[in-house]
Amino acid sequence: MKYIVNGRLILKDRELSGYAVGFEEKICDICPESAVPAGAETVDAKGGYVLPGLIDVHIHGYLGEDTSNADSDGIRKMAAGLVKNGVTAFLPTTMTVDKARIDASFESVRAVMAESLGWNGSQVLGVHAEGPFINPKRKGAQDERAIIAPDAEWIIKNADVVKYITLAPETDPGFEAIRAMTAAGIAVSMGHTDADYATAAAAVAAGVRSTTHLFNAMSPLSHRSPGVVGAALTTGVYAELIADTFHVDKALFPLVAKAKGDRLIIVTDCLPAGGLPLGTYTLGGQPFVATETVCRLPDGTIAGSIMPMNRGVKNLWDNTDLPLWECLRCASLNPAEMLGIDGKKGSLEVGKDADVVIADGELAVKQVFIGGSLRHSA
């Protein structure tokens, strides 16, 4: 058993100094450093933070690769790059493209899920299907031509790989698809939606578990028409936040954090331009331009981000009065709970997978262990 020593442990509810993390494939021990057995193999955190692995549940691409390209090698490349940002597990995310292409994307992820347990990169947990059951009025950067009515049977047939799906609840009469997919163990999120407050709140009651990129591509908050934003902030549903300070102004971070608490989830919504020089790329076949502040389609529509996950945590930490442990929860334990995998991932606790990140005071990643194996060392 190895022990990580000389670090500041970020647990799910506090920061702890003077303690060590003992691990093999699982976390086996959290003990005072004085209790580390003599002669045990140790990893020196050099005074840095010892963090739970980050989990990104909404990421379309990285290093020029796009989940919707349906290329297993592309998923491998994404995983090898994301681990350097402290991401130990992720959901490659599809776009609203034609059904055959989505099926092919599901298959490309299915082909590597088991393999990812032992490769040199982040673990692939399954797919986040963003669309194609969305409202054209709030399509954002999605392709309107590929939007279709909810088809629960199709998604449930792929429940081994589809773990999370974004849809517009107003397109699902009686919330029948929402109820069916939820019963099949798929986490349903409301997004790209023009629903009113009552519809959104009723959808949450029917099983909607999350909200896709809060504030973006949804009916806004107004004092007489609270919209989906109002429902997301006032019900127990989870809420994704693209914490790049552009998609949502940093002035709102404290308000959102206070309203959502342990139901807030940081996501990157990263596009294929992530990790690459600024310029022109494609997403789901559509061209977009990545600049230092934002990605846009040629018509000016805002697309996703190129923010790395550890930067999103740092942005939340910098722009709220939250302690680091609470910011980290938004990128680790909270998404794990939303997906129902918190029994094995999301926090530094005995018995959980040894997905551990060592980072410096700016949250720059120094080392990453996944399932106890060293996957990255800067």
C-alpha beads as a LAMMPS data file, in Angstrom:
LAMMPS data file: protein, C-alpha beads

378 atoms
377 bonds

1 atom types
1 bond types

-500.0 500.0 xlo xhi
-500.0 500.0 ylo yhi
-500.0 500.0 zlo zhi

Masses

1 110.0

Atoms # bond

1 1 1 0.000 0.000 0.000
2 1 1 1.186 3.509 -0.889
3 1 1 0.646 6.613 1.210
4 1 1 0.381 10.206 0.022
5 1 1 2.077 12.365 2.645
6 1 1 2.966 16.030 3.183
7 1 1 -0.270 17.306 1.653
8 1 1 -3.447 19.154 2.549
9 1 1 -6.316 16.716 2.156
10 1 1 -9.557 18.074 0.717
11 1 1 -12.322 15.902 2.095
12 1 1 -16.028 16.241 1.293
13 1 1 -16.648 18.527 4.258
14 1 1 -13.304 19.933 5.399
15 1 1 -9.595 20.442 4.754
16 1 1 -7.236 18.274 6.778
17 1 1 -3.497 18.737 7.363
18 1 1 -1.051 16.324 8.939
19 1 1 -2.863 13.282 7.564
20 1 1 -1.975 10.744 4.884
21 1 1 -4.032 8.827 2.321
22 1 1 -3.224 5.126 2.025
23 1 1 -4.331 3.390 -1.145
24 1 1 -4.096 0.430 -3.461
25 1 1 -6.866 0.235 -6.101
26 1 1 -9.186 1.630 -3.429
27 1 1 -8.557 4.132 -0.671
28 1 1 -7.628 1.943 2.280
29 1 1 -6.718 4.411 5.006
30 1 1 -6.818 8.057 6.029
31 1 1 -4.596 8.399 9.054
32 1 1 -2.262 10.784 10.869
33 1 1 1.100 10.898 9.130
34 1 1 2.647 9.632 12.353
35 1 1 0.686 6.387 11.851
36 1 1 2.104 5.641 8.395
37 1 1 3.973 2.328 8.754
38 1 1 7.746 2.559 8.772
39 1 1 9.137 1.598 5.394
40 1 1 5.845 2.129 3.556
41 1 1 6.071 3.464 0.004
42 1 1 5.165 7.128 0.053
43 1 1 4.238 9.837 -2.465
44 1 1 5.320 13.337 -1.423
45 1 1 2.601 15.922 -2.116
46 1 1 5.191 18.648 -1.398
47 1 1 2.741 20.715 0.622
48 1 1 0.144 20.734 -2.139
49 1 1 -3.513 19.829 -2.113
50 1 1 -4.637 16.204 -2.222
51 1 1 -7.986 16.212 -4.018
52 1 1 -10.634 13.758 -5.141
53 1 1 -10.548 13.156 -8.888
54 1 1 -12.664 15.574 -10.926
55 1 1 -15.690 14.310 -12.867
56 1 1 -16.862 16.167 -15.990
57 1 1 -20.406 15.192 -16.993
58 1 1 -20.646 17.590 -19.943
59 1 1 -17.761 17.680 -22.401
60 1 1 -18.087 17.441 -26.177
61 1 1 -14.464 17.345 -27.187
62 1 1 -10.819 18.037 -26.487
63 1 1 -7.534 18.193 -28.414
64 1 1 -9.371 18.431 -31.733
65 1 1 -11.579 15.418 -31.069
66 1 1 -15.396 15.445 -31.002
67 1 1 -17.586 12.785 -29.380
68 1 1 -20.036 13.181 -32.254
69 1 1 -17.350 12.099 -34.724
70 1 1 -18.018 8.539 -33.472
71 1 1 -14.312 7.713 -33.284
72 1 1 -13.073 5.494 -30.453
73 1 1 -9.517 6.678 -31.024
74 1 1 -10.773 10.226 -30.571
75 1 1 -12.248 9.286 -27.189
76 1 1 -8.902 7.772 -26.213
77 1 1 -7.131 10.993 -27.181
78 1 1 -9.606 13.083 -25.193
79 1 1 -9.103 10.890 -22.132
80 1 1 -5.306 11.121 -22.360
81 1 1 -5.528 14.920 -22.430
82 1 1 -8.202 15.422 -19.788
83 1 1 -6.320 13.516 -17.100
84 1 1 -3.752 16.334 -17.139
85 1 1 -6.505 18.671 -15.898
86 1 1 -7.269 16.431 -12.933
87 1 1 -10.270 14.791 -14.603
88 1 1 -10.359 11.148 -13.535
89 1 1 -13.747 10.311 -15.085
90 1 1 -15.972 11.904 -17.715
91 1 1 -19.021 11.552 -19.924
92 1 1 -18.195 12.176 -23.602
93 1 1 -21.118 14.298 -24.768
94 1 1 -22.967 14.057 -28.072
95 1 1 -24.715 16.860 -29.923
96 1 1 -28.036 17.114 -31.741
97 1 1 -26.978 15.449 -34.983
98 1 1 -28.753 12.813 -37.079
99 1 1 -29.854 9.664 -35.273
100 1 1 -27.510 7.338 -37.155
101 1 1 -24.536 9.460 -36.186
102 1 1 -25.635 9.501 -32.549
103 1 1 -25.945 5.704 -32.635
104 1 1 -22.433 5.491 -34.054
105 1 1 -21.189 7.807 -31.291
106 1 1 -22.821 5.606 -28.650
107 1 1 -21.053 2.613 -30.154
108 1 1 -17.657 4.355 -30.220
109 1 1 -17.964 5.108 -26.496
110 1 1 -19.334 1.655 -25.688
111 1 1 -16.267 0.146 -27.342
112 1 1 -13.863 1.864 -24.942
113 1 1 -15.729 2.016 -21.629
114 1 1 -14.277 -1.174 -20.168
115 1 1 -10.881 -0.491 -21.715
116 1 1 -10.727 2.893 -20.001
117 1 1 -10.458 1.251 -16.583
118 1 1 -6.824 0.469 -17.347
119 1 1 -5.605 2.904 -19.974
120 1 1 -3.385 5.952 -19.529
121 1 1 -6.141 8.524 -19.253
122 1 1 -9.439 9.484 -17.648
123 1 1 -12.081 6.794 -17.169
124 1 1 -15.065 6.871 -19.535
125 1 1 -18.276 6.495 -17.514
126 1 1 -20.664 6.502 -20.471
127 1 1 -22.352 9.126 -22.639
128 1 1 -24.145 12.385 -21.972
129 1 1 -26.598 12.755 -24.864
130 1 1 -27.261 16.498 -25.199
131 1 1 -30.311 16.302 -27.443
132 1 1 -31.761 15.548 -29.890
133 1 1 -35.019 15.985 -27.900
134 1 1 -34.774 19.765 -27.541
135 1 1 -36.758 22.905 -28.356
136 1 1 -35.682 24.667 -31.574
137 1 1 -36.436 28.024 -29.909
138 1 1 -33.555 27.364 -27.499
139 1 1 -31.317 25.256 -29.729
140 1 1 -28.206 27.380 -29.157
141 1 1 -25.341 25.790 -31.092
142 1 1 -27.342 22.611 -31.831
143 1 1 -28.463 21.694 -35.365
144 1 1 -32.195 22.378 -35.686
145 1 1 -32.519 19.982 -38.630
146 1 1 -31.663 17.029 -36.381
147 1 1 -34.134 17.798 -33.564
148 1 1 -36.702 15.019 -33.049
149 1 1 -39.484 14.161 -30.590
150 1 1 -38.521 12.222 -27.443
151 1 1 -37.961 8.523 -28.104
152 1 1 -37.468 6.801 -24.761
153 1 1 -37.329 3.325 -26.272
154 1 1 -34.284 4.239 -28.373
155 1 1 -32.407 5.726 -25.428
156 1 1 -33.306 2.927 -23.014
157 1 1 -32.029 0.410 -25.581
158 1 1 -28.678 2.153 -25.114
159 1 1 -28.885 2.531 -21.329
160 1 1 -25.652 0.577 -20.921
161 1 1 -23.820 3.567 -22.359
162 1 1 -26.215 6.543 -22.014
163 1 1 -25.995 7.633 -18.386
164 1 1 -27.250 11.223 -18.711
165 1 1 -29.480 12.970 -21.237
166 1 1 -30.524 16.562 -21.880
167 1 1 -34.015 17.244 -23.201
168 1 1 -36.665 19.949 -23.285
169 1 1 -39.452 18.744 -20.953
170 1 1 -42.168 20.648 -22.821
171 1 1 -41.566 18.369 -25.829
172 1 1 -42.500 15.300 -23.756
173 1 1 -46.300 15.165 -23.262
174 1 1 -47.165 13.807 -19.849
175 1 1 -43.427 13.436 -19.184
176 1 1 -43.742 9.826 -20.334
177 1 1 -40.210 9.672 -21.784
178 1 1 -38.763 11.333 -18.684
179 1 1 -40.439 8.784 -16.415
180 1 1 -39.382 5.832 -18.580
181 1 1 -35.740 6.895 -18.881
182 1 1 -35.539 7.712 -15.179
183 1 1 -36.935 4.265 -14.350
184 1 1 -34.197 2.780 -16.543
185 1 1 -31.536 4.476 -14.417
186 1 1 -30.703 7.316 -16.790
187 1 1 -30.273 10.771 -15.245
188 1 1 -32.473 13.240 -17.150
189 1 1 -31.559 16.917 -17.367
190 1 1 -33.681 19.796 -18.633
191 1 1 -31.920 21.999 -21.140
192 1 1 -32.282 23.741 -24.478
193 1 1 -35.805 24.371 -23.266
194 1 1 -38.418 27.126 -23.465
195 1 1 -40.608 25.645 -20.717
196 1 1 -42.346 27.927 -18.267
197 1 1 -41.775 27.632 -14.527
198 1 1 -44.777 25.384 -13.882
199 1 1 -43.774 22.927 -16.610
200 1 1 -40.161 22.825 -15.467
201 1 1 -41.116 22.311 -11.822
202 1 1 -43.565 19.571 -12.795
203 1 1 -40.836 17.895 -14.860
204 1 1 -38.577 17.893 -11.807
205 1 1 -41.360 16.237 -9.828
206 1 1 -41.673 13.666 -12.645
207 1 1 -38.006 12.714 -12.421
208 1 1 -35.823 15.373 -14.049
209 1 1 -32.635 15.258 -11.998
210 1 1 -30.472 18.059 -13.382
211 1 1 -30.377 21.296 -15.358
212 1 1 -28.039 21.648 -18.332
213 1 1 -25.726 24.701 -18.305
214 1 1 -27.850 26.901 -16.029
215 1 1 -28.993 30.214 -17.595
216 1 1 -27.817 29.183 -21.072
217 1 1 -30.321 28.019 -23.721
218 1 1 -33.348 28.113 -21.428
219 1 1 -36.255 30.399 -20.519
220 1 1 -34.794 33.114 -18.282
221 1 1 -35.620 34.287 -14.775
222 1 1 -38.111 37.136 -14.542
223 1 1 -39.984 38.344 -11.481
224 1 1 -43.351 37.461 -13.036
225 1 1 -42.181 34.578 -15.222
226 1 1 -39.501 32.608 -13.383
227 1 1 -38.880 30.203 -16.257
228 1 1 -36.594 27.189 -16.180
229 1 1 -33.932 29.232 -14.400
230 1 1 -36.400 29.954 -11.593
231 1 1 -37.336 26.277 -11.334
232 1 1 -33.665 25.264 -11.258
233 1 1 -32.886 27.700 -8.455
234 1 1 -35.911 26.945 -6.288
235 1 1 -36.335 23.169 -6.532
236 1 1 -34.047 20.335 -5.456
237 1 1 -32.813 19.638 -8.984
238 1 1 -29.056 19.660 -9.716
239 1 1 -27.707 22.502 -11.852
240 1 1 -24.704 22.541 -14.166
241 1 1 -22.598 25.700 -14.207
242 1 1 -20.107 26.478 -16.966
243 1 1 -17.756 28.303 -14.615
244 1 1 -15.671 30.073 -17.259
245 1 1 -17.016 33.512 -16.087
246 1 1 -18.394 34.174 -19.588
247 1 1 -21.343 31.825 -19.968
248 1 1 -22.458 33.030 -16.531
249 1 1 -21.044 36.249 -15.104
250 1 1 -18.870 35.651 -12.055
251 1 1 -21.009 38.120 -10.081
252 1 1 -23.736 35.462 -10.028
253 1 1 -21.519 32.654 -8.743
254 1 1 -22.248 33.381 -5.051
255 1 1 -26.003 33.526 -5.655
256 1 1 -26.031 30.250 -7.595
257 1 1 -23.796 28.532 -5.035
258 1 1 -26.020 29.639 -2.163
259 1 1 -29.200 28.567 -3.948
260 1 1 -27.934 25.144 -5.041
261 1 1 -25.499 24.102 -2.304
262 1 1 -24.518 20.474 -2.842
263 1 1 -26.671 20.350 -5.984
264 1 1 -24.277 22.565 -7.961
265 1 1 -22.154 20.859 -10.625
266 1 1 -19.268 22.473 -12.469
267 1 1 -19.006 21.428 -16.122
268 1 1 -16.726 22.546 -18.926
269 1 1 -19.047 22.067 -21.944
270 1 1 -15.653 21.882 -23.627
271 1 1 -15.418 21.846 -27.426
272 1 1 -12.802 20.186 -29.661
273 1 1 -10.694 23.366 -29.461
274 1 1 -9.942 22.649 -25.801
275 1 1 -6.213 22.232 -25.223
276 1 1 -5.359 23.604 -28.684
277 1 1 -4.400 27.026 -30.136
278 1 1 -7.230 29.471 -30.713
279 1 1 -8.806 29.356 -34.163
280 1 1 -11.534 27.735 -36.252
281 1 1 -12.760 24.198 -35.520
282 1 1 -15.945 22.153 -35.971
283 1 1 -18.524 20.765 -33.535
284 1 1 -21.055 18.218 -34.724
285 1 1 -20.077 19.249 -38.243
286 1 1 -20.691 22.957 -37.613
287 1 1 -17.753 25.404 -37.770
288 1 1 -17.002 27.608 -34.762
289 1 1 -14.314 30.086 -33.784
290 1 1 -12.516 29.762 -30.453
291 1 1 -11.201 33.005 -28.978
292 1 1 -9.670 33.684 -25.575
293 1 1 -13.063 34.429 -24.034
294 1 1 -15.703 32.487 -25.961
295 1 1 -16.517 30.060 -28.777
296 1 1 -19.050 31.206 -31.387
297 1 1 -20.701 29.861 -34.520
298 1 1 -20.315 32.004 -37.670
299 1 1 -23.689 33.677 -36.961
300 1 1 -22.469 34.797 -33.530
301 1 1 -24.283 32.111 -31.514
302 1 1 -22.366 31.226 -28.358
303 1 1 -21.180 27.620 -28.322
304 1 1 -19.402 25.812 -25.458
305 1 1 -16.128 26.624 -23.751
306 1 1 -12.465 25.628 -23.860
307 1 1 -12.053 25.884 -20.082
308 1 1 -10.216 23.036 -18.335
309 1 1 -12.017 21.513 -15.369
310 1 1 -9.467 22.524 -12.728
311 1 1 -9.779 26.135 -13.940
312 1 1 -13.539 25.965 -13.420
313 1 1 -12.998 24.956 -9.790
314 1 1 -10.472 27.762 -9.346
315 1 1 -12.897 30.293 -10.873
316 1 1 -15.620 29.283 -8.410
317 1 1 -13.129 29.472 -5.533
318 1 1 -11.864 32.895 -6.627
319 1 1 -15.303 34.427 -7.067
320 1 1 -17.166 33.190 -3.979
321 1 1 -16.443 32.910 -0.278
322 1 1 -16.781 29.126 -0.456
323 1 1 -13.999 27.040 1.092
324 1 1 -11.994 24.930 -1.332
325 1 1 -13.635 21.700 -0.180
326 1 1 -17.040 23.013 -1.152
327 1 1 -15.815 24.173 -4.564
328 1 1 -14.231 20.757 -5.137
329 1 1 -17.510 19.004 -4.272
330 1 1 -19.073 20.757 -7.276
331 1 1 -16.619 18.959 -9.559
332 1 1 -16.400 15.614 -7.775
333 1 1 -18.934 14.408 -5.205
334 1 1 -21.922 16.385 -6.509
335 1 1 -21.707 14.994 -10.071
336 1 1 -21.027 11.533 -8.643
337 1 1 -24.190 11.786 -6.530
338 1 1 -26.192 13.035 -9.498
339 1 1 -25.094 9.987 -11.514
340 1 1 -25.609 7.624 -8.566
341 1 1 -21.955 6.522 -8.432
342 1 1 -21.020 8.260 -5.179
343 1 1 -20.609 4.908 -3.464
344 1 1 -17.316 4.490 -5.301
345 1 1 -16.301 7.911 -6.636
346 1 1 -16.357 11.608 -5.826
347 1 1 -14.526 11.962 -2.502
348 1 1 -11.514 10.837 -0.500
349 1 1 -13.111 8.149 1.654
350 1 1 -12.024 4.676 2.680
351 1 1 -13.501 2.081 0.325
352 1 1 -13.868 4.372 -2.667
353 1 1 -11.821 4.136 -5.865
354 1 1 -8.354 5.635 -5.437
355 1 1 -8.991 8.476 -7.886
356 1 1 -6.695 11.096 -6.375
357 1 1 -5.177 14.337 -7.651
358 1 1 -2.224 16.249 -6.240
359 1 1 -2.296 19.956 -7.144
360 1 1 -0.505 23.131 -6.136
361 1 1 -2.009 26.239 -4.551
362 1 1 -3.335 27.435 -7.922
363 1 1 -4.876 24.001 -8.573
364 1 1 -2.342 23.249 -11.306
365 1 1 -2.233 19.466 -11.523
366 1 1 0.978 17.702 -10.519
367 1 1 0.002 14.036 -10.256
368 1 1 -3.118 11.971 -10.960
369 1 1 -3.935 8.478 -9.747
370 1 1 -6.917 6.562 -11.129
371 1 1 -7.844 3.314 -9.439
372 1 1 -4.560 3.604 -7.581
373 1 1 -2.459 3.739 -10.777
374 1 1 -0.370 6.789 -11.638
375 1 1 -1.869 8.184 -14.850
376 1 1 -0.165 11.595 -14.996
377 1 1 2.863 13.286 -13.482
378 1 1 3.826 16.845 -14.413

Bonds

1 1 1 2
2 1 2 3
3 1 3 4
4 1 4 5
5 1 5 6
6 1 6 7
7 1 7 8
8 1 8 9
9 1 9 10
10 1 10 11
11 1 11 12
12 1 12 13
13 1 13 14
14 1 14 15
15 1 15 16
16 1 16 17
17 1 17 18
18 1 18 19
19 1 19 20
20 1 20 21
21 1 21 22
22 1 22 23
23 1 23 24
24 1 24 25
25 1 25 26
26 1 26 27
27 1 27 28
28 1 28 29
29 1 29 30
30 1 30 31
31 1 31 32
32 1 32 33
33 1 33 34
34 1 34 35
35 1 35 36
36 1 36 37
37 1 37 38
38 1 38 39
39 1 39 40
40 1 40 41
41 1 41 42
42 1 42 43
43 1 43 44
44 1 44 45
45 1 45 46
46 1 46 47
47 1 47 48
48 1 48 49
49 1 49 50
50 1 50 51
51 1 51 52
52 1 52 53
53 1 53 54
54 1 54 55
55 1 55 56
56 1 56 57
57 1 57 58
58 1 58 59
59 1 59 60
60 1 60 61
61 1 61 62
62 1 62 63
63 1 63 64
64 1 64 65
65 1 65 66
66 1 66 67
67 1 67 68
68 1 68 69
69 1 69 70
70 1 70 71
71 1 71 72
72 1 72 73
73 1 73 74
74 1 74 75
75 1 75 76
76 1 76 77
77 1 77 78
78 1 78 79
79 1 79 80
80 1 80 81
81 1 81 82
82 1 82 83
83 1 83 84
84 1 84 85
85 1 85 86
86 1 86 87
87 1 87 88
88 1 88 89
89 1 89 90
90 1 90 91
91 1 91 92
92 1 92 93
93 1 93 94
94 1 94 95
95 1 95 96
96 1 96 97
97 1 97 98
98 1 98 99
99 1 99 100
100 1 100 101
101 1 101 102
102 1 102 103
103 1 103 104
104 1 104 105
105 1 105 106
106 1 106 107
107 1 107 108
108 1 108 109
109 1 109 110
110 1 110 111
111 1 111 112
112 1 112 113
113 1 113 114
114 1 114 115
115 1 115 116
116 1 116 117
117 1 117 118
118 1 118 119
119 1 119 120
120 1 120 121
121 1 121 122
122 1 122 123
123 1 123 124
124 1 124 125
125 1 125 126
126 1 126 127
127 1 127 128
128 1 128 129
129 1 129 130
130 1 130 131
131 1 131 132
132 1 132 133
133 1 133 134
134 1 134 135
135 1 135 136
136 1 136 137
137 1 137 138
138 1 138 139
139 1 139 140
140 1 140 141
141 1 141 142
142 1 142 143
143 1 143 144
144 1 144 145
145 1 145 146
146 1 146 147
147 1 147 148
148 1 148 149
149 1 149 150
150 1 150 151
151 1 151 152
152 1 152 153
153 1 153 154
154 1 154 155
155 1 155 156
156 1 156 157
157 1 157 158
158 1 158 159
159 1 159 160
160 1 160 161
161 1 161 162
162 1 162 163
163 1 163 164
164 1 164 165
165 1 165 166
166 1 166 167
167 1 167 168
168 1 168 169
169 1 169 170
170 1 170 171
171 1 171 172
172 1 172 173
173 1 173 174
174 1 174 175
175 1 175 176
176 1 176 177
177 1 177 178
178 1 178 179
179 1 179 180
180 1 180 181
181 1 181 182
182 1 182 183
183 1 183 184
184 1 184 185
185 1 185 186
186 1 186 187
187 1 187 188
188 1 188 189
189 1 189 190
190 1 190 191
191 1 191 192
192 1 192 193
193 1 193 194
194 1 194 195
195 1 195 196
196 1 196 197
197 1 197 198
198 1 198 199
199 1 199 200
200 1 200 201
201 1 201 202
202 1 202 203
203 1 203 204
204 1 204 205
205 1 205 206
206 1 206 207
207 1 207 208
208 1 208 209
209 1 209 210
210 1 210 211
211 1 211 212
212 1 212 213
213 1 213 214
214 1 214 215
215 1 215 216
216 1 216 217
217 1 217 218
218 1 218 219
219 1 219 220
220 1 220 221
221 1 221 222
222 1 222 223
223 1 223 224
224 1 224 225
225 1 225 226
226 1 226 227
227 1 227 228
228 1 228 229
229 1 229 230
230 1 230 231
231 1 231 232
232 1 232 233
233 1 233 234
234 1 234 235
235 1 235 236
236 1 236 237
237 1 237 238
238 1 238 239
239 1 239 240
240 1 240 241
241 1 241 242
242 1 242 243
243 1 243 244
244 1 244 245
245 1 245 246
246 1 246 247
247 1 247 248
248 1 248 249
249 1 249 250
250 1 250 251
251 1 251 252
252 1 252 253
253 1 253 254
254 1 254 255
255 1 255 256
256 1 256 257
257 1 257 258
258 1 258 259
259 1 259 260
260 1 260 261
261 1 261 262
262 1 262 263
263 1 263 264
264 1 264 265
265 1 265 266
266 1 266 267
267 1 267 268
268 1 268 269
269 1 269 270
270 1 270 271
271 1 271 272
272 1 272 273
273 1 273 274
274 1 274 275
275 1 275 276
276 1 276 277
277 1 277 278
278 1 278 279
279 1 279 280
280 1 280 281
281 1 281 282
282 1 282 283
283 1 283 284
284 1 284 285
285 1 285 286
286 1 286 287
287 1 287 288
288 1 288 289
289 1 289 290
290 1 290 291
291 1 291 292
292 1 292 293
293 1 293 294
294 1 294 295
295 1 295 296
296 1 296 297
297 1 297 298
298 1 298 299
299 1 299 300
300 1 300 301
301 1 301 302
302 1 302 303
303 1 303 304
304 1 304 305
305 1 305 306
306 1 306 307
307 1 307 308
308 1 308 309
309 1 309 310
310 1 310 311
311 1 311 312
312 1 312 313
313 1 313 314
314 1 314 315
315 1 315 316
316 1 316 317
317 1 317 318
318 1 318 319
319 1 319 320
320 1 320 321
321 1 321 322
322 1 322 323
323 1 323 324
324 1 324 325
325 1 325 326
326 1 326 327
327 1 327 328
328 1 328 329
329 1 329 330
330 1 330 331
331 1 331 332
332 1 332 333
333 1 333 334
334 1 334 335
335 1 335 336
336 1 336 337
337 1 337 338
338 1 338 339
339 1 339 340
340 1 340 341
341 1 341 342
342 1 342 343
343 1 343 344
344 1 344 345
345 1 345 346
346 1 346 347
347 1 347 348
348 1 348 349
349 1 349 350
350 1 350 351
351 1 351 352
352 1 352 353
353 1 353 354
354 1 354 355
355 1 355 356
356 1 356 357
357 1 357 358
358 1 358 359
359 1 359 360
360 1 360 361
361 1 361 362
362 1 362 363
363 1 363 364
364 1 364 365
365 1 365 366
366 1 366 367
367 1 367 368
368 1 368 369
369 1 369 370
370 1 370 371
371 1 371 372
372 1 372 373
373 1 373 374
374 1 374 375
375 1 375 376
376 1 376 377
377 1 377 378
